[in-house]
Amino acid sequence: MRRNNRRAGYLLKANLKQNLKFSVVWLVILIMMILSGAVKLEAAFVNGASGSKDIVKMLQAPEMAAMFGATPKVSTYNAAIIFAGVMVVFMIILQALWVMPLMIRDTRGQEESGLLEMVRARDVGRTADITAAIWELLLVSFVMAAAYFASLIAVNMDGTDMTGDLLFAIAMLIANLVFGSLALLFAQLANNTRIASMLSYMVLAAAYLIRLVTDLNHQQLTWLSPIGWFEKVDFYTKNQLTPLFLGLACSILLCGAAMAIAQSRDLGAGVLAEGNGRATAAPWLRSMPALIWRTERGLLSGWLIGAVIFGGVMGSVLGGVGDILKTNPIYRQLLDVKQIHAANQTMVLSFLAMYMAIFVALAVTAGVQIAFRLKHDDRLGYLGIIHAEKPTRTTISTSYNCWALLVGVLVLSVGLLALFLTGNAVLSQPLPVKYLGRLFIGGLPAVLAFIALGIALAGLWPKLSSLFWLYMGAGLIVQVFHGLFSLPKHAGDFTPFGWIADVPVKALGQSWLVIMLIGAVILFIIGVAGYRRQDLSV
């Protein structure tokens, strides 16, 4: 074992140096989320503030429980209990989006680029890269947990205590280990970063959807989801330790499996078999768009299937929204049947507006992944032969970028269609088709504008392209949480999420539609022109 891990310490230092900026940015985002959530909820609950009861009622609604997790059932609520109920699921997902690509980059990514082959030519063990990645995961997770603990102690929310704060920090640390070690395992099973990333995100999405469904109907089955384990801790109330031991044991098993696979497999190979394909390529693959379709079809299929499932699940909970007013005796006395139906419809449309921001973010993520593949494939040398042939740099970049836009549009379209159709199937008063049109008209230009911004960044400043995720993530967080954290209504207007905030309650303003479409065209052209001026090694 010691021989297989030779020089792991040197690889750890190299990984920490290489990933410093990436991890620091994520740590800042996560800590700011913890601080802002704790501060806002403490302000809402201080001295029995009137807004506290509204927050509790809002979070207990089925559709809010579907998004953020089930609120613990206790006789008296305080800021600490609500904080845990809101933040656990959300923070675990954010943390997973940080550590999963980090672990894949440190292992399969270095292997795919050829760097690990050169390193292993020296006195470096077979599993040194995985050991270094595990130590990095532990180190950054401990730093994150310590920052969480210090932040919660500093805010000192109503109902909090030292035990609860420490348990919350430890639980988030273990959640990091679970999803980080899962990505490590997939990095050993797959033979490239594409498949490893896709499998990791699919498991994360499945864990979220399983938690979503079980939290609404069968909470005893929430144990089937790794995310649901940490809900079962019941922070600041029961403080159960069993879910934490389960998560820790799972992490150890996953890391052990990854180590065992790394010891037995060949460099560059994966356990999951990949078809050899045809001896000669089909004639239709001679074009750049066809080649990109062939290499990215698995990613596109995964996103489309995920969008349909997610849309169906989210649409299925809309039936509970329409029943809220009907079951309220006060509203039934004050309003007639038509007024209740109108109020129900308005409430459903308001939830659709919140859901649409999430579907736009999913579509943008799918599209920008394709756009950022251009420099990734360039860096790994995949496009070297193509650059030497007839296709120009403009043709190559335009092909990637057009596919990025198309993938984003497709993912948004199937997701919204599944959301609308499933929602209408469970609503007692189905929504008119015009609202589906509003969703498309509002969502499509936002997706195009976001993806075009990613294209422009990748073309002009490829080394700063990761800032795109910070910009989009900040806009989504502000837009979804502005009501919960008492932020101004237009706080999210620094991104297109704020511009489409009233859709489908209202139709998208013509001025915003024109701005987003013209902006998308300009940014697309800038991205293509910027790539044309880049060196292949940038």
ABEGO torsion letter per residue (X at the ends): XAAAABGAAAAAAAAAAAAAAAAAAAAAAAAAAAAAAAAAAAAAABGGBAAAAAAAAAAABAAAAAAAEBBBBBABBBAAAAAAAAAAAAAAAAAAAAAAAAAAAABAAAAAAGAAAAAAABBBBAAAAAAAAAAAAAAAAAAAAAAAAAAAAAAGBBGBBAAAAAAAAAAAAAAAAAAAAAAAAAAAABABAAAAAAAAAAAAAAAAAAAAAAAAABAAAAAABAAAAAAAAGBGBAGBAAAAAAAAAAAAAAAAAAAAAAAABBBGBBABBBBAEBABBBAAAABAAAAAAAAAAAAAAAAAAAAAAAAAAAAAAAAAAAAAAAABAAAAAABBAAAAAAAAAAAAAAAAAAAAAAAAAAAAAAAAAAAAAAAAAAAAGAAAAAAABABBAAAAAAAAAAAAAAAAAAAAAAAAAAAAAAAAAABABBBBAAAAAAAAAAAAAAAAAAAAAAAAAAAABAAAAAAAAAAAAAAAAAAAAAAAAGBBAAAAAABAAAAAAAOAABBBBAAAAAAAAAAAAAAAAAAAAAAAABBAAX
